[in-house]
Amino acid sequence: MSSRRRYTLCAALLALGCREAAGQQPPPAESAPEPTRQLRPPSASTAALSPSPSPTLTAEPRCREQPAQDFLLRRHQLAKIGASADEQRRIEAARKRSVDYRTRHYGRFPGFGSRRDNPHAPQFYAKRTKFMGLPVVLHEKIVPVLACVEAALRRDCTAQPYRPRHLSGLRFENTFKDYEVSNHVYGIALDIDSDLNPCCGCVGKWSQVAACRRPVSSPFERMAMPRCWVEVFERHGFYWLGHDELQDTMHFEFLGDPERILLDPPTP
């Protein structure tokens, strides 16, 4: 084929790839540059091909309301002075059940629970998140329910505004003695403003604040946090340790079922 006829044929078949039609190999492609991570608005053509947003996603998280599980409450795991042998065995069994459950769901704290239930420490599952604008580290399983709590507080507690200044979540050391294991080490407990919401049953400096020396009819009267906040947390599976003999009004711990936090997404 002459060069002129080859040129004419290439022009006619350009849309189909004239280099292949002429029997020539295309030049090697240049190496693509490292993509930048800047997002650009899609063009009209690409927008038409893009999938529409999932109808199951909403701006506000959707959680199932649930109570704290009774067998996890601290008061069921405390030895009583003068308890009978049967009562002591019952309490020891309750402690083991609580530790085993928390180990399976949240991680194994050293010295408690079995590696067969969970080979990882709770900090393996730790996740940094924010609550009411403040950073806090908690177990990844309860991050969604904390978001639901915040949404409910902003919606339901406007009549009693409160803005926390300090949070405490996951800890690496146990703050209880002997056989008790704090829920802070599992990353499922949250303290809010320890200087404003005291623990009057705790030892040391915690019980020396003026609010603890003032006679009151209810622990709610000793804290700055509104009662509405306690009610919202409790609707979402948290237990407020202000109900406990410690009267730890700063402290919330998730004792609900971590596998039942999120509601099933609605059918499109």
C-alpha positions in Angstrom: 0.0 0.0 0.0 1.4 3.4 -0.9 2.0 6.0 1.7 -0.8 8.3 0.3 -3.4 5.5 0.4 -2.2 4.6 3.9 -2.7 8.2 5.0 -6.2 8.3 3.6 -7.2 5.1 5.3 -5.8 6.3 8.6 -7.8 9.5 8.4 -11.0 7.6 7.7 -10.5 5.1 10.5 -9.1 7.6 13.1 -11.9 6.9 15.6 -11.1 3.2 15.5 -7.4 3.7 16.0 -5.5 4.4 12.9 -2.2 3.1 14.2 -3.6 -0.4 14.5 -5.2 -0.2 11.0 -1.9 0.8 9.5 -0.1 -2.0 11.1 1.9 0.2 13.5 2.2 -0.2 17.2 1.0 2.7 19.5 3.8 4.5 21.4 4.3 3.3 25.0 2.1 5.1 27.5 3.9 7.6 29.8 3.9 6.7 33.4 0.9 8.3 35.2 1.8 10.9 37.8 1.0 10.2 41.4 -2.6 11.2 41.9 -3.3 14.2 44.1 -6.0 13.8 46.8 -8.0 16.8 45.8 -11.6 16.2 45.1 -13.1 18.0 42.1 -16.8 18.5 41.4 -18.0 15.9 38.8 -18.8 17.1 35.3 -22.3 16.7 33.9 -21.3 13.5 32.1 -19.6 11.9 35.1 -22.4 12.9 37.4 -24.9 11.1 35.3 -22.8 7.9 35.7 -22.1 8.3 39.4 -24.3 6.1 41.7 -26.9 8.0 43.7 -26.3 8.3 47.5 -27.5 5.4 49.5 -30.9 6.0 50.9 -29.9 4.2 54.1 -27.4 6.9 55.1 -28.7 9.8 57.3 -27.0 12.8 58.9 -28.1 11.7 62.3 -27.1 8.3 63.7 -29.9 5.9 64.5 -29.4 3.8 67.6 -31.6 1.3 69.4 -32.6 2.4 72.9 -31.8 -0.2 75.4 -31.2 -0.5 79.2 -28.0 -1.5 80.9 -27.7 -5.2 81.4 -28.3 -6.0 85.0 -25.7 -8.7 85.4 -23.0 -6.2 84.6 -23.9 -3.7 87.4 -21.1 -3.2 89.9 -23.4 -3.8 92.9 -23.9 -7.5 92.0 -20.2 -8.1 92.2 -19.3 -6.8 95.6 -18.5 -9.0 98.5 -20.7 -8.3 101.5 -19.3 -8.4 105.1 -20.5 -11.6 106.8 -21.8 -13.1 103.6 -22.5 -16.8 103.6 -20.4 -19.3 101.6 -23.3 -19.6 99.1 -23.5 -15.8 98.8 -19.7 -15.5 98.2 -19.9 -18.2 95.5 -22.7 -16.4 93.8 -20.8 -13.1 93.9 -17.6 -14.8 92.5 -19.7 -16.3 89.7 -21.2 -12.9 88.9 -17.7 -11.3 88.8 -16.4 -14.0 86.4 -19.5 -13.7 84.2 -18.9 -9.9 83.9 -15.2 -10.2 83.2 -15.7 -13.0 80.6 -18.4 -11.0 78.9 -16.3 -7.8 78.7 -13.3 -9.8 77.6 -15.2 -11.3 74.7 -16.7 -8.0 73.5 -14.0 -5.5 74.4 -10.6 -7.2 74.9 -8.6 -8.9 77.6 -7.2 -6.8 80.4 -4.0 -8.3 81.8 -4.7 -10.6 84.8 -8.4 -11.0 84.0 -10.3 -13.2 81.6 -9.0 -15.8 79.1 -6.9 -15.3 76.0 -9.2 -17.9 74.4 -12.0 -15.3 74.7 -10.0 -12.5 73.2 -6.2 -12.4 72.5 -6.1 -8.6 72.3 -6.0 -5.9 74.9 -8.8 -3.3 74.9 -6.5 -0.7 73.5 -6.1 -2.8 70.4 -9.7 -1.7 69.6 -9.3 1.9 70.8 -10.6 4.7 68.6 -10.2 8.5 68.9 -13.5 10.3 68.5 -15.2 13.5 69.7 -18.1 14.1 72.0 -19.6 17.6 72.2 -16.5 18.9 70.4 -14.0 17.4 72.8 -11.6 14.6 71.9 -11.8 11.2 73.7 -10.5 7.7 73.2 -13.0 4.8 73.6 -13.6 1.3 72.4 -14.6 1.4 68.7 -17.8 -0.6 69.4 -19.3 2.2 71.5 -18.3 5.2 69.3 -21.6 4.9 67.3 -23.8 5.0 70.5 -21.9 8.0 71.8 -22.8 9.8 68.6 -26.4 8.9 69.2 -26.2 10.2 72.7 -24.8 13.5 71.5 -27.6 13.9 68.9 -30.2 13.2 71.6 -28.6 15.7 74.0 -28.7 18.4 71.4 -32.3 17.6 70.6 -33.8 16.9 74.0 -31.8 18.8 76.6 -31.9 22.3 75.2 -33.9 23.5 78.3 -30.9 22.7 80.4 -27.8 23.7 78.4 -24.5 22.2 79.5 -21.2 22.2 77.7 -18.5 19.8 79.1 -14.9 21.0 79.4 -13.0 17.8 80.0 -13.5 14.1 79.2 -11.8 10.9 80.3 -12.2 7.6 78.4 -9.9 4.6 77.9 -7.3 4.0 80.6 -4.3 1.6 80.7 -4.3 1.1 84.4 -7.1 -0.3 86.6 -8.4 2.3 89.1 -10.1 -0.4 91.3 -8.4 -2.6 93.8 -8.3 -6.4 94.2 -11.0 -8.2 92.1 -12.8 -5.2 90.5 -12.0 -4.1 87.0 -12.9 -0.6 85.9 -14.8 -0.2 82.7 -12.4 2.5 81.8 -9.8 -0.1 81.0 -12.2 -1.7 78.5 -12.8 1.7 76.9 -16.5 1.7 77.6 -16.6 4.3 80.4 -16.7 8.1 80.1 -16.0 10.7 82.8 -17.4 14.2 82.3 -15.9 17.2 84.2 -14.5 15.5 87.3 -14.1 18.8 89.0 -17.8 19.7 88.6 -19.4 16.3 89.0 -17.8 14.6 92.0 -17.4 11.0 93.2 -18.3 11.4 96.8 -17.9 7.7 97.6 -14.4 7.5 96.1 -11.2 7.8 98.2 -8.7 10.6 98.5 -9.2 14.0 96.9 -12.3 12.9 95.1 -14.5 12.9 98.2 -13.0 16.0 99.7 -14.8 18.6 97.5 -17.4 20.9 99.1 -20.3 19.3 97.2 -19.7 16.0 99.0 -19.8 17.6 102.4 -23.2 19.2 101.8 -26.2 17.3 102.9 -28.5 16.5 100.0 -31.4 14.3 99.2 -30.1 13.1 95.9 -26.7 12.8 94.1 -28.2 14.9 91.3 -27.9 17.9 93.7 -24.2 17.5 93.9 -23.3 17.8 90.3 -23.3 20.6 87.6 -24.4 18.3 84.8 -28.2 18.4 84.2 -30.4 15.4 85.1 -31.5 15.4 81.5 -28.0 14.2 80.5 -28.3 11.2 82.8 -31.7 10.3 81.4 -30.4 10.5 77.8 -27.3 8.3 78.5 -29.4 5.8 80.3 -31.8 5.5 77.4 -28.9 4.3 75.2 -27.5 1.5 77.4 -25.3 3.5 79.7 -25.3 3.2 83.5 -24.7 6.3 85.6 -22.5 5.5 88.6 -24.3 8.2 90.5 -26.8 5.4 91.4 -24.0 3.3 92.8 -22.8 3.6 96.4 -19.8 5.4 95.1 -22.1 8.3 93.9 -19.7 8.8 91.0 -21.7 11.5 89.2 -19.1 12.1 86.5 -19.1 8.5 85.3 -21.1 6.8 82.6 -20.4 3.2 81.4 -21.9 1.4 78.5 -23.5 -1.8 79.9 -25.9 -2.4 77.0 -25.4 -5.0 74.3 -22.8 -3.7 71.9 -24.2 -6.0 69.1 -27.6 -4.2 69.3 -26.5 -0.6 69.2 -27.4 0.4 65.7 -30.9 0.1 64.3 -31.3 -2.0 61.2 -31.2 0.3 58.2 -34.7 0.8 56.6 -35.5 -1.0 53.5 -35.2 1.3 50.5 
